[in-house]
Amino acid sequence: MTLAGVRARVRGRIYQVGHSKKSNTYLHNSGPSRSAFTGVVFASALEHFEHRSISLTSYQGREVGLIGKILKHSKFGLEMVREDPSQIQPLD
């Protein structure tokens, strides 16, 4: 069974927060390798987080719940794009 294309609620710890200065994209990785599940926030959605004074780096090391559609990226594996702060909920 493939999870790609399925809308889901995922629970886990954010191992590391990455930021691409080139594309202004934030990556919430669930593990140390590129194949770990990743939450993605593109630059186009940042204003929604900033409007609510949410720092995307503040999630590092925290247990969270993610809501959204699971996608399969050809290079990085399974990921979930988040476009709104309601799609990520701190659980700790």
C-alpha positions, 0 to 999 in steps of 0.5 A: 500500500502506498501512502502517496496521495492520501490525506492523513494525520501524522504524528511524530517528532521533528528531528531537524528544521532546515531552511533553503535561503535560495527558495525561502522554504522550510523543511521539518525532517522526522529523521537524519536521512533524506529518506525520512518523512518531511513536512514542507512550508514553501515561501508562498505560505510563510505569511500565514505563519508570520501573521500568527507569530509562529517561528517554523524553527521553534518546532525542532525537537518537538512532538507534532501532529501534521494534517494534510496530503502525503506526497512522494517527492522523486528525490526526497521521498514522502512529504507533506506540504503545509500551507496553513498553521492549522496543519501543524499542532504541537503535542508536547 
